[in-house]
Amino acid sequence: MKKRTEEIIELLRQTYLGADTELEYETPYQLLVATMMAAQSTDKQVNKVTRSLFADEGEPQAMVRLSQEELERKIGSVGLYRNKAKNILATSNILLEEHDGLVPMTLAELLKLPGVGRKTANVVLSNAFDIPAFAVDTHVFRTSRRLGLAEGSTPEKVEQELMRTFQRVDWKDAHHWLIFHGRRTCLARNPKCDICTLWDLCTSEDKSI
């Protein structure tokens, strides 16, 4: 089991070397907002929206000058945009009132922000601040369970398993390896098992033969 896990990790490393977030951002605040918007949407669509949004509202001081209706119009092409607009404005106000306009650098403080769950918080910690964290989104959850790297029934349980499976120094990169694998090969429906470099090591009952 340990040998198989080590082989999977090494193949992921080789296959997706250099993989990084596909969200476009320049500041921790912009990554926070972009990640909040990414739920029920794609990074590609979020980037289309944020290129325009961040040109004028790239920091909380500018964002809070928008009404919710104005922000809804700006981000209306992403899923759940009404609720996201509400949370982005509420979070921006809290950052200004309690954090001098800066994004906090601890999981506990990030989780207090409206619309910020563990996945979003861990994405910000690892990508914006280079603080070791393992964000579990739908791709990471699916691929890690299919590959037998985790068995947990919830994202948080899978997160804890993956933090034990991967070396701490690899958490950020491994998160992206599994995302890239999920987006490019290990699709939710009709996974491309015929081109998968991990096929021989995969334990999933879903894999094609």
Rosetta constraint file for C-alpha pairs under 8 A:
AtomPair CA 1 CA 5 HARMONIC 6.19 0.50
AtomPair CA 2 CA 6 HARMONIC 6.16 0.50
AtomPair CA 3 CA 7 HARMONIC 6.20 0.50
AtomPair CA 4 CA 8 HARMONIC 6.22 0.50
AtomPair CA 4 CA 201 HARMONIC 6.73 0.50
AtomPair CA 5 CA 9 HARMONIC 6.22 0.50
AtomPair CA 5 CA 149 HARMONIC 6.91 0.50
AtomPair CA 6 CA 10 HARMONIC 6.20 0.50
AtomPair CA 7 CA 11 HARMONIC 6.16 0.50
AtomPair CA 8 CA 12 HARMONIC 6.11 0.50
AtomPair CA 8 CA 198 HARMONIC 6.72 0.50
AtomPair CA 8 CA 201 HARMONIC 6.93 0.50
AtomPair CA 9 CA 13 HARMONIC 6.15 0.50
AtomPair CA 9 CA 166 HARMONIC 7.92 0.50
AtomPair CA 10 CA 14 HARMONIC 6.21 0.50
AtomPair CA 11 CA 15 HARMONIC 5.90 0.50
AtomPair CA 11 CA 197 HARMONIC 7.30 0.50
AtomPair CA 11 CA 198 HARMONIC 7.10 0.50
AtomPair CA 12 CA 16 HARMONIC 5.88 0.50
AtomPair CA 12 CA 17 HARMONIC 7.78 0.50
AtomPair CA 12 CA 174 HARMONIC 7.87 0.50
AtomPair CA 12 CA 177 HARMONIC 6.02 0.50
AtomPair CA 12 CA 178 HARMONIC 7.59 0.50
AtomPair CA 13 CA 17 HARMONIC 5.35 0.50
AtomPair CA 13 CA 174 HARMONIC 7.65 0.50
AtomPair CA 13 CA 177 HARMONIC 6.92 0.50
AtomPair CA 15 CA 197 HARMONIC 7.84 0.50
AtomPair CA 16 CA 177 HARMONIC 5.48 0.50
AtomPair CA 16 CA 180 HARMONIC 7.06 0.50
AtomPair CA 16 CA 181 HARMONIC 7.80 0.50
AtomPair CA 17 CA 177 HARMONIC 7.65 0.50
AtomPair CA 18 CA 173 HARMONIC 7.98 0.50
AtomPair CA 19 CA 173 HARMONIC 7.02 0.50
AtomPair CA 19 CA 176 HARMONIC 5.69 0.50
AtomPair CA 19 CA 177 HARMONIC 6.25 0.50
AtomPair CA 19 CA 180 HARMONIC 7.19 0.50
AtomPair CA 20 CA 173 HARMONIC 7.22 0.50
AtomPair CA 20 CA 176 HARMONIC 5.75 0.50
AtomPair CA 21 CA 127 HARMONIC 7.67 0.50
AtomPair CA 21 CA 176 HARMONIC 6.86 0.50
AtomPair CA 22 CA 43 HARMONIC 6.36 0.50
AtomPair CA 22 CA 44 HARMONIC 7.86 0.50
AtomPair CA 23 CA 31 HARMONIC 7.39 0.50
AtomPair CA 23 CA 34 HARMONIC 6.90 0.50
AtomPair CA 23 CA 35 HARMONIC 7.69 0.50
AtomPair CA 23 CA 43 HARMONIC 5.62 0.50
AtomPair CA 23 CA 44 HARMONIC 7.63 0.50
AtomPair CA 23 CA 46 HARMONIC 7.47 0.50
AtomPair CA 23 CA 47 HARMONIC 6.25 0.50
AtomPair CA 24 CA 31 HARMONIC 7.46 0.50
AtomPair CA 24 CA 34 HARMONIC 7.84 0.50
AtomPair CA 24 CA 47 HARMONIC 5.99 0.50
AtomPair CA 24 CA 50 HARMONIC 7.84 0.50
AtomPair CA 25 CA 30 HARMONIC 5.37 0.50
AtomPair CA 25 CA 31 HARMONIC 5.40 0.50
AtomPair CA 25 CA 34 HARMONIC 7.67 0.50
AtomPair CA 26 CA 30 HARMONIC 6.44 0.50
AtomPair CA 26 CA 31 HARMONIC 7.46 0.50
AtomPair CA 27 CA 31 HARMONIC 6.42 0.50
AtomPair CA 27 CA 128 HARMONIC 7.33 0.50
AtomPair CA 28 CA 32 HARMONIC 6.11 0.50
AtomPair CA 28 CA 103 HARMONIC 6.43 0.50
AtomPair CA 28 CA 124 HARMONIC 6.84 0.50
AtomPair CA 28 CA 128 HARMONIC 5.19 0.50
AtomPair CA 28 CA 129 HARMONIC 7.67 0.50
AtomPair CA 29 CA 33 HARMONIC 6.26 0.50
AtomPair CA 29 CA 58 HARMONIC 7.73 0.50
AtomPair CA 29 CA 59 HARMONIC 6.55 0.50
AtomPair CA 29 CA 60 HARMONIC 7.53 0.50
AtomPair CA 29 CA 102 HARMONIC 7.28 0.50
AtomPair CA 29 CA 103 HARMONIC 6.00 0.50
AtomPair CA 30 CA 34 HARMONIC 6.01 0.50
AtomPair CA 30 CA 54 HARMONIC 7.38 0.50
AtomPair CA 30 CA 58 HARMONIC 6.26 0.50
AtomPair CA 30 CA 59 HARMONIC 7.13 0.50
AtomPair CA 31 CA 35 HARMONIC 5.93 0.50
AtomPair CA 31 CA 124 HARMONIC 6.58 0.50
AtomPair CA 31 CA 128 HARMONIC 7.18 0.50
AtomPair CA 32 CA 36 HARMONIC 6.18 0.50
AtomPair CA 32 CA 120 HARMONIC 7.16 0.50
AtomPair CA 32 CA 121 HARMONIC 7.90 0.50
AtomPair CA 32 CA 124 HARMONIC 6.09 0.50
AtomPair CA 33 CA 37 HARMONIC 6.29 0.50
AtomPair CA 33 CA 88 HARMONIC 6.58 0.50
AtomPair CA 34 CA 38 HARMONIC 6.21 0.50
AtomPair CA 34 CA 46 HARMONIC 6.61 0.50
AtomPair CA 34 CA 47 HARMONIC 7.78 0.50
AtomPair CA 34 CA 50 HARMONIC 7.05 0.50
AtomPair CA 35 CA 39 HARMONIC 7.35 0.50
AtomPair CA 35 CA 120 HARMONIC 5.91 0.50
AtomPair CA 35 CA 123 HARMONIC 7.63 0.50
AtomPair CA 36 CA 84 HARMONIC 7.03 0.50
AtomPair CA 36 CA 88 HARMONIC 7.64 0.50
AtomPair CA 36 CA 115 HARMONIC 6.76 0.50
AtomPair CA 36 CA 116 HARMONIC 6.74 0.50
AtomPair CA 36 CA 120 HARMONIC 6.53 0.50
AtomPair CA 37 CA 41 HARMONIC 7.33 0.50
AtomPair CA 37 CA 46 HARMONIC 6.65 0.50
AtomPair CA 37 CA 78 HARMONIC 7.06 0.50
AtomPair CA 37 CA 79 HARMONIC 7.91 0.50
AtomPair CA 37 CA 81 HARMONIC 7.68 0.50
AtomPair CA 37 CA 84 HARMONIC 6.35 0.50
AtomPair CA 38 CA 42 HARMONIC 5.98 0.50
AtomPair CA 38 CA 43 HARMONIC 6.13 0.50
AtomPair CA 38 CA 46 HARMONIC 6.20 0.50
AtomPair CA 38 CA 78 HARMONIC 7.81 0.50
AtomPair CA 39 CA 79 HARMONIC 7.37 0.50
AtomPair CA 40 CA 78 HARMONIC 7.62 0.50
AtomPair CA 40 CA 79 HARMONIC 5.37 0.50
AtomPair CA 40 CA 80 HARMONIC 7.21 0.50
AtomPair CA 41 CA 45 HARMONIC 6.79 0.50
AtomPair CA 41 CA 46 HARMONIC 7.09 0.50
AtomPair CA 41 CA 78 HARMONIC 5.77 0.50
AtomPair CA 41 CA 79 HARMONIC 5.60 0.50
AtomPair CA 42 CA 46 HARMONIC 6.22 0.50
AtomPair CA 43 CA 47 HARMONIC 6.02 0.50
AtomPair CA 44 CA 48 HARMONIC 6.49 0.50
AtomPair CA 45 CA 49 HARMONIC 6.55 0.50
AtomPair CA 45 CA 77 HARMONIC 7.70 0.50
AtomPair CA 45 CA 78 HARMONIC 6.90 0.50
AtomPair CA 46 CA 50 HARMONIC 6.09 0.50
AtomPair CA 46 CA 78 HARMONIC 6.77 0.50
AtomPair CA 47 CA 51 HARMONIC 5.96 0.50
AtomPair CA 48 CA 52 HARMONIC 7.24 0.50
AtomPair CA 49 CA 53 HARMONIC 6.14 0.50
AtomPair CA 49 CA 74 HARMONIC 7.25 0.50
AtomPair CA 49 CA 75 HARMONIC 6.08 0.50
AtomPair CA 49 CA 77 HARMONIC 7.62 0.50
AtomPair CA 50 CA 54 HARMONIC 5.36 0.50
AtomPair CA 50 CA 55 HARMONIC 7.90 0.50
AtomPair CA 51 CA 55 HARMONIC 6.40 0.50
AtomPair CA 52 CA 56 HARMONIC 7.31 0.50
AtomPair CA 53 CA 57 HARMONIC 5.63 0.50
AtomPair CA 53 CA 58 HARMONIC 6.90 0.50
AtomPair CA 53 CA 74 HARMONIC 6.81 0.50
AtomPair CA 53 CA 75 HARMONIC 7.93 0.50
AtomPair CA 54 CA 58 HARMONIC 3.89 0.50
AtomPair CA 54 CA 59 HARMONIC 7.62 0.50
AtomPair CA 56 CA 62 HARMONIC 7.22 0.50
AtomPair CA 57 CA 61 HARMONIC 7.95 0.50
AtomPair CA 57 CA 62 HARMONIC 4.93 0.50
AtomPair CA 57 CA 63 HARMONIC 4.91 0.50
AtomPair CA 58 CA 62 HARMONIC 6.98 0.50
AtomPair CA 58 CA 63 HARMONIC 7.11 0.50
AtomPair CA 59 CA 63 HARMONIC 6.24 0.50
AtomPair CA 60 CA 64 HARMONIC 6.07 0.50
AtomPair CA 60 CA 92 HARMONIC 4.96 0.50
AtomPair CA 60 CA 93 HARMONIC 7.23 0.50
AtomPair CA 60 CA 95 HARMONIC 7.37 0.50
AtomPair CA 60 CA 96 HARMONIC 6.97 0.50
AtomPair CA 60 CA 101 HARMONIC 6.41 0.50
AtomPair CA 61 CA 65 HARMONIC 7.19 0.50
AtomPair CA 61 CA 92 HARMONIC 7.70 0.50
AtomPair CA 61 CA 96 HARMONIC 7.29 0.50
AtomPair CA 61 CA 101 HARMONIC 7.34 0.50
AtomPair CA 62 CA 66 HARMONIC 7.53 0.50
AtomPair CA 63 CA 89 HARMONIC 6.90 0.50
AtomPair CA 63 CA 92 HARMONIC 6.98 0.50
AtomPair CA 64 CA 89 HARMONIC 5.89 0.50
AtomPair CA 64 CA 92 HARMONIC 6.43 0.50
AtomPair CA 64 CA 93 HARMONIC 6.51 0.50
AtomPair CA 66 CA 70 HARMONIC 5.84 0.50
AtomPair CA 66 CA 71 HARMONIC 6.15 0.50
AtomPair CA 67 CA 71 HARMONIC 6.33 0.50
AtomPair CA 68 CA 72 HARMONIC 6.00 0.50
AtomPair CA 68 CA 85 HARMONIC 6.13 0.50
AtomPair CA 68 CA 86 HARMONIC 6.29 0.50
AtomPair CA 68 CA 89 HARMONIC 7.34 0.50
AtomPair CA 69 CA 73 HARMONIC 6.33 0.50
AtomPair CA 70 CA 74 HARMONIC 6.50 0.50
AtomPair CA 71 CA 75 HARMONIC 6.26 0.50
AtomPair CA 71 CA 85 HARMONIC 5.90 0.50
AtomPair CA 72 CA 76 HARMONIC 5.37 0.50
AtomPair CA 72 CA 81 HARMONIC 6.15 0.50
AtomPair CA 72 CA 82 HARMONIC 5.82 0.50
AtomPair CA 72 CA 85 HARMONIC 5.73 0.50
AtomPair CA 75 CA 81 HARMONIC 6.17 0.50
AtomPair CA 75 CA 85 HARMONIC 7.61 0.50
AtomPair CA 76 CA 81 HARMONIC 5.48 0.50
AtomPair CA 76 CA 82 HARMONIC 7.72 0.50
AtomPair CA 77 CA 81 HARMONIC 7.38 0.50
AtomPair CA 80 CA 84 HARMONIC 6.22 0.50
AtomPair CA 81 CA 85 HARMONIC 5.90 0.50
AtomPair CA 82 CA 86 HARMONIC 6.37 0.50
AtomPair CA 83 CA 87 HARMONIC 6.27 0.50
AtomPair CA 84 CA 88 HARMONIC 5.97 0.50
AtomPair CA 84 CA 115 HARMONIC 7.26 0.50
AtomPair CA 85 CA 89 HARMONIC 6.20 0.50
AtomPair CA 86 CA 90 HARMONIC 6.20 0.50
AtomPair CA 87 CA 91 HARMONIC 5.88 0.50
AtomPair CA 87 CA 114 HARMONIC 5.22 0.50
AtomPair CA 87 CA 115 HARMONIC 5.32 0.50
AtomPair CA 88 CA 92 HARMONIC 6.00 0.50
AtomPair CA 88 CA 114 HARMONIC 7.54 0.50
AtomPair CA 88 CA 115 HARMONIC 7.49 0.50
AtomPair CA 89 CA 93 HARMONIC 6.22 0.50
AtomPair CA 90 CA 94 HARMONIC 6.33 0.50
AtomPair CA 90 CA 113 HARMONIC 7.97 0.50
AtomPair CA 90 CA 114 HARMONIC 6.48 0.50
AtomPair CA 91 CA 95 HARMONIC 6.16 0.50
AtomPair CA 91 CA 113 HARMONIC 5.51 0.50
AtomPair CA 91 CA 114 HARMONIC 5.63 0.50
AtomPair CA 91 CA 115 HARMONIC 7.84 0.50
AtomPair CA 92 CA 96 HARMONIC 6.37 0.50
AtomPair CA 92 CA 101 HARMONIC 7.62 0.50
AtomPair CA 93 CA 97 HARMONIC 6.08 0.50
AtomPair CA 94 CA 98 HARMONIC 5.62 0.50
AtomPair CA 94 CA 99 HARMONIC 7.25 0.50
AtomPair CA 94 CA 113 HARMONIC 7.44 0.50
AtomPair CA 95 CA 99 HARMONIC 4.83 0.50
AtomPair CA 95 CA 100 HARMONIC 6.33 0.50
AtomPair CA 95 CA 101 HARMONIC 4.71 0.50
AtomPair CA 95 CA 102 HARMONIC 6.01 0.50
AtomPair CA 95 CA 103 HARMONIC 6.57 0.50
AtomPair CA 96 CA 100 HARMONIC 5.02 0.50
AtomPair CA 96 CA 101 HARMONIC 4.07 0.50
AtomPair CA 96 CA 102 HARMONIC 7.34 0.50
AtomPair CA 97 CA 101 HARMONIC 7.35 0.50
AtomPair CA 99 CA 103 HARMONIC 7.02 0.50
AtomPair CA 99 CA 104 HARMONIC 6.98 0.50
AtomPair CA 103 CA 110 HARMONIC 7.81 0.50
AtomPair CA 104 CA 109 HARMONIC 6.15 0.50
AtomPair CA 104 CA 110 HARMONIC 6.18 0.50
AtomPair CA 105 CA 109 HARMONIC 7.42 0.50
AtomPair CA 105 CA 110 HARMONIC 7.37 0.50
AtomPair CA 105 CA 125 HARMONIC 6.48 0.50
AtomPair CA 105 CA 129 HARMONIC 7.23 0.50
AtomPair CA 106 CA 110 HARMONIC 6.25 0.50
AtomPair CA 106 CA 125 HARMONIC 7.40 0.50
AtomPair CA 107 CA 111 HARMONIC 6.08 0.50
AtomPair CA 107 CA 118 HARMONIC 7.74 0.50
AtomPair CA 107 CA 121 HARMONIC 6.16 0.50
AtomPair CA 107 CA 122 HARMONIC 7.18 0.50
AtomPair CA 107 CA 125 HARMONIC 7.56 0.50
AtomPair CA 108 CA 112 HARMONIC 6.72 0.50
AtomPair CA 109 CA 113 HARMONIC 7.23 0.50
AtomPair CA 110 CA 116 HARMONIC 6.72 0.50
AtomPair CA 110 CA 121 HARMONIC 5.74 0.50
AtomPair CA 111 CA 116 HARMONIC 5.60 0.50
AtomPair CA 111 CA 117 HARMONIC 5.81 0.50
AtomPair CA 111 CA 118 HARMONIC 6.78 0.50
AtomPair CA 111 CA 121 HARMONIC 6.61 0.50
AtomPair CA 112 CA 116 HARMONIC 7.35 0.50
AtomPair CA 116 CA 120 HARMONIC 5.76 0.50
AtomPair CA 116 CA 121 HARMONIC 6.32 0.50
AtomPair CA 117 CA 121 HARMONIC 6.10 0.50
AtomPair CA 118 CA 122 HARMONIC 5.93 0.50
AtomPair CA 118 CA 135 HARMONIC 7.16 0.50
AtomPair CA 118 CA 156 HARMONIC 7.88 0.50
AtomPair CA 119 CA 123 HARMONIC 6.14 0.50
AtomPair CA 119 CA 135 HARMONIC 4.75 0.50
AtomPair CA 119 CA 136 HARMONIC 5.61 0.50
AtomPair CA 119 CA 137 HARMONIC 6.30 0.50
AtomPair CA 120 CA 124 HARMONIC 6.32 0.50
AtomPair CA 120 CA 135 HARMONIC 7.31 0.50
AtomPair CA 121 CA 125 HARMONIC 6.20 0.50
AtomPair CA 121 CA 135 HARMONIC 7.88 0.50
AtomPair CA 122 CA 126 HARMONIC 6.02 0.50
AtomPair CA 122 CA 133 HARMONIC 5.38 0.50
AtomPair CA 122 CA 134 HARMONIC 6.13 0.50
AtomPair CA 122 CA 135 HARMONIC 4.94 0.50
AtomPair CA 123 CA 127 HARMONIC 5.83 0.50
AtomPair CA 123 CA 128 HARMONIC 7.76 0.50
AtomPair CA 123 CA 133 HARMONIC 7.51 0.50
AtomPair CA 123 CA 134 HARMONIC 7.65 0.50
AtomPair CA 123 CA 135 HARMONIC 5.65 0.50
AtomPair CA 124 CA 128 HARMONIC 5.18 0.50
AtomPair CA 124 CA 129 HARMONIC 6.93 0.50
AtomPair CA 125 CA 129 HARMONIC 5.17 0.50
AtomPair CA 125 CA 130 HARMONIC 6.27 0.50
AtomPair CA 125 CA 131 HARMONIC 5.24 0.50
AtomPair CA 125 CA 132 HARMONIC 7.19 0.50
AtomPair CA 125 CA 133 HARMONIC 6.56 0.50
AtomPair CA 126 CA 130 HARMONIC 4.50 0.50
AtomPair CA 126 CA 131 HARMONIC 4.74 0.50
AtomPair CA 126 CA 132 HARMONIC 5.47 0.50
AtomPair CA 126 CA 133 HARMONIC 5.46 0.50
AtomPair CA 126 CA 134 HARMONIC 7.64 0.50
AtomPair CA 126 CA 172 HARMONIC 5.81 0.50
AtomPair CA 127 CA 131 HARMONIC 7.68 0.50
AtomPair CA 127 CA 172 HARMONIC 7.39 0.50
AtomPair CA 132 CA 168 HARMONIC 6.50 0.50
AtomPair CA 132 CA 169 HARMONIC 6.96 0.50
AtomPair CA 132 CA 171 HARMONIC 6.13 0.50
AtomPair CA 132 CA 172 HARMONIC 6.33 0.50
AtomPair CA 133 CA 171 HARMONIC 6.01 0.50
AtomPair CA 133 CA 172 HARMONIC 6.31 0.50
AtomPair CA 134 CA 159 HARMONIC 6.24 0.50
AtomPair CA 134 CA 162 HARMONIC 7.50 0.50
AtomPair CA 134 CA 163 HARMONIC 6.69 0.50
AtomPair CA 134 CA 171 HARMONIC 5.38 0.50
AtomPair CA 134 CA 172 HARMONIC 6.18 0.50
AtomPair CA 134 CA 175 HARMONIC 6.09 0.50
AtomPair CA 135 CA 159 HARMONIC 7.00 0.50
AtomPair CA 135 CA 175 HARMONIC 6.34 0.50
AtomPair CA 136 CA 140 HARMONIC 5.30 0.50
AtomPair CA 136 CA 141 HARMONIC 5.93 0.50
AtomPair CA 136 CA 155 HARMONIC 5.91 0.50
AtomPair CA 136 CA 156 HARMONIC 7.62 0.50
AtomPair CA 136 CA 158 HARMONIC 7.42 0.50
AtomPair CA 136 CA 159 HARMONIC 6.05 0.50
AtomPair CA 136 CA 175 HARMONIC 7.30 0.50
AtomPair CA 137 CA 141 HARMONIC 6.02 0.50
AtomPair CA 137 CA 155 HARMONIC 7.39 0.50
AtomPair CA 138 CA 142 HARMONIC 6.04 0.50
AtomPair CA 139 CA 143 HARMONIC 5.98 0.50
AtomPair CA 139 CA 178 HARMONIC 6.80 0.50
AtomPair CA 139 CA 179 HARMONIC 5.22 0.50
AtomPair CA 139 CA 182 HARMONIC 5.01 0.50
AtomPair CA 139 CA 183 HARMONIC 7.05 0.50
AtomPair CA 140 CA 144 HARMONIC 5.77 0.50
AtomPair CA 140 CA 175 HARMONIC 6.78 0.50
AtomPair CA 140 CA 178 HARMONIC 5.27 0.50
AtomPair CA 140 CA 179 HARMONIC 5.55 0.50
AtomPair CA 140 CA 182 HARMONIC 7.07 0.50
AtomPair CA 141 CA 145 HARMONIC 6.31 0.50
AtomPair CA 141 CA 155 HARMONIC 6.28 0.50
AtomPair CA 141 CA 158 HARMONIC 6.74 0.50
AtomPair CA 142 CA 146 HARMONIC 6.18 0.50
AtomPair CA 142 CA 182 HARMONIC 7.48 0.50
AtomPair CA 142 CA 188 HARMONIC 7.47 0.50
AtomPair CA 143 CA 147 HARMONIC 6.01 0.50
AtomPair CA 143 CA 178 HARMONIC 6.37 0.50
AtomPair CA 143 CA 179 HARMONIC 8.00 0.50
AtomPair CA 143 CA 181 HARMONIC 7.33 0.50
AtomPair CA 143 CA 182 HARMONIC 5.94 0.50
AtomPair CA 143 CA 186 HARMONIC 6.52 0.50
AtomPair CA 144 CA 148 HARMONIC 6.15 0.50
AtomPair CA 144 CA 149 HARMONIC 5.00 0.50
AtomPair CA 144 CA 150 HARMONIC 5.60 0.50
AtomPair CA 144 CA 178 HARMONIC 7.10 0.50
AtomPair CA 145 CA 149 HARMONIC 5.89 0.50
AtomPair CA 145 CA 150 HARMONIC 4.95 0.50
AtomPair CA 145 CA 151 HARMONIC 5.59 0.50
AtomPair CA 145 CA 152 HARMONIC 7.75 0.50
AtomPair CA 145 CA 204 HARMONIC 7.94 0.50
AtomPair CA 146 CA 202 HARMONIC 6.89 0.50
AtomPair CA 146 CA 203 HARMONIC 6.44 0.50
AtomPair CA 146 CA 204 HARMONIC 4.70 0.50
AtomPair CA 146 CA 205 HARMONIC 7.97 0.50
AtomPair CA 146 CA 206 HARMONIC 7.95 0.50
AtomPair CA 147 CA 201 HARMONIC 7.42 0.50
AtomPair CA 147 CA 202 HARMONIC 4.92 0.50
AtomPair CA 147 CA 203 HARMONIC 5.75 0.50
AtomPair CA 147 CA 204 HARMONIC 6.33 0.50
AtomPair CA 148 CA 202 HARMONIC 7.17 0.50
AtomPair CA 148 CA 203 HARMONIC 6.12 0.50
AtomPair CA 148 CA 204 HARMONIC 7.44 0.50
AtomPair CA 149 CA 161 HARMONIC 7.76 0.50
AtomPair CA 149 CA 162 HARMONIC 6.98 0.50
AtomPair CA 149 CA 165 HARMONIC 7.18 0.50
AtomPair CA 150 CA 158 HARMONIC 5.72 0.50
AtomPair CA 150 CA 161 HARMONIC 5.80 0.50
AtomPair CA 150 CA 162 HARMONIC 6.56 0.50
AtomPair CA 151 CA 158 HARMONIC 6.72 0.50
AtomPair CA 151 CA 161 HARMONIC 7.91 0.50
AtomPair CA 152 CA 156 HARMONIC 7.99 0.50
AtomPair CA 152 CA 157 HARMONIC 4.92 0.50
AtomPair CA 152 CA 158 HARMONIC 4.83 0.50
AtomPair CA 152 CA 161 HARMONIC 7.51 0.50
AtomPair CA 153 CA 157 HARMONIC 6.70 0.50
AtomPair CA 153 CA 158 HARMONIC 7.25 0.50
AtomPair CA 154 CA 158 HARMONIC 6.29 0.50
AtomPair CA 155 CA 159 HARMONIC 5.99 0.50
AtomPair CA 156 CA 160 HARMONIC 6.36 0.50
AtomPair CA 157 CA 161 HARMONIC 6.35 0.50
AtomPair CA 158 CA 162 HARMONIC 6.08 0.50
AtomPair CA 159 CA 163 HARMONIC 6.16 0.50
AtomPair CA 160 CA 164 HARMONIC 6.55 0.50
AtomPair CA 161 CA 165 HARMONIC 6.19 0.50
AtomPair CA 162 CA 166 HARMONIC 5.92 0.50
AtomPair CA 163 CA 167 HARMONIC 7.22 0.50
AtomPair CA 163 CA 168 HARMONIC 6.87 0.50
AtomPair CA 163 CA 171 HARMONIC 6.95 0.50
AtomPair CA 166 CA 170 HARMONIC 6.35 0.50
AtomPair CA 166 CA 171 HARMONIC 6.43 0.50
AtomPair CA 166 CA 174 HARMONIC 7.55 0.50
AtomPair CA 167 CA 171 HARMONIC 6.66 0.50
AtomPair CA 170 CA 174 HARMONIC 5.68 0.50
AtomPair CA 171 CA 175 HARMONIC 6.13 0.50
AtomPair CA 172 CA 176 HARMONIC 6.81 0.50
AtomPair CA 173 CA 177 HARMONIC 6.18 0.50
AtomPair CA 174 CA 178 HARMONIC 6.18 0.50
AtomPair CA 175 CA 179 HARMONIC 6.31 0.50
AtomPair CA 176 CA 180 HARMONIC 6.00 0.50
AtomPair CA 177 CA 181 HARMONIC 6.11 0.50
AtomPair CA 178 CA 182 HARMONIC 6.05 0.50
AtomPair CA 179 CA 183 HARMONIC 6.12 0.50
AtomPair CA 180 CA 184 HARMONIC 5.86 0.50
AtomPair CA 180 CA 185 HARMONIC 7.90 0.50
AtomPair CA 181 CA 185 HARMONIC 5.35 0.50
AtomPair CA 181 CA 186 HARMONIC 5.74 0.50
AtomPair CA 182 CA 186 HARMONIC 4.44 0.50
AtomPair CA 182 CA 187 HARMONIC 5.38 0.50
AtomPair CA 182 CA 188 HARMONIC 7.54 0.50
AtomPair CA 183 CA 187 HARMONIC 5.99 0.50
AtomPair CA 185 CA 191 HARMONIC 5.97 0.50
AtomPair CA 185 CA 192 HARMONIC 5.05 0.50
AtomPair CA 185 CA 193 HARMONIC 7.12 0.50
AtomPair CA 185 CA 195 HARMONIC 7.48 0.50
AtomPair CA 185 CA 196 HARMONIC 6.38 0.50
AtomPair CA 186 CA 191 HARMONIC 4.67 0.50
AtomPair CA 186 CA 192 HARMONIC 6.11 0.50
AtomPair CA 186 CA 193 HARMONIC 7.19 0.50
AtomPair CA 186 CA 196 HARMONIC 7.79 0.50
AtomPair CA 187 CA 191 HARMONIC 4.40 0.50
AtomPair CA 187 CA 192 HARMONIC 6.96 0.50
AtomPair CA 191 CA 207 HARMONIC 7.04 0.50
AtomPair CA 191 CA 208 HARMONIC 7.50 0.50
AtomPair CA 192 CA 196 HARMONIC 6.41 0.50
AtomPair CA 192 CA 208 HARMONIC 7.85 0.50
AtomPair CA 193 CA 199 HARMONIC 6.27 0.50
AtomPair CA 193 CA 207 HARMONIC 6.13 0.50
AtomPair CA 193 CA 208 HARMONIC 5.71 0.50
AtomPair CA 193 CA 209 HARMONIC 7.70 0.50
AtomPair CA 194 CA 199 HARMONIC 7.73 0.50
AtomPair CA 194 CA 208 HARMONIC 7.39 0.50
AtomPair CA 194 CA 209 HARMONIC 7.85 0.50
AtomPair CA 198 CA 202 HARMONIC 6.06 0.50
AtomPair CA 202 CA 207 HARMONIC 7.89 0.50
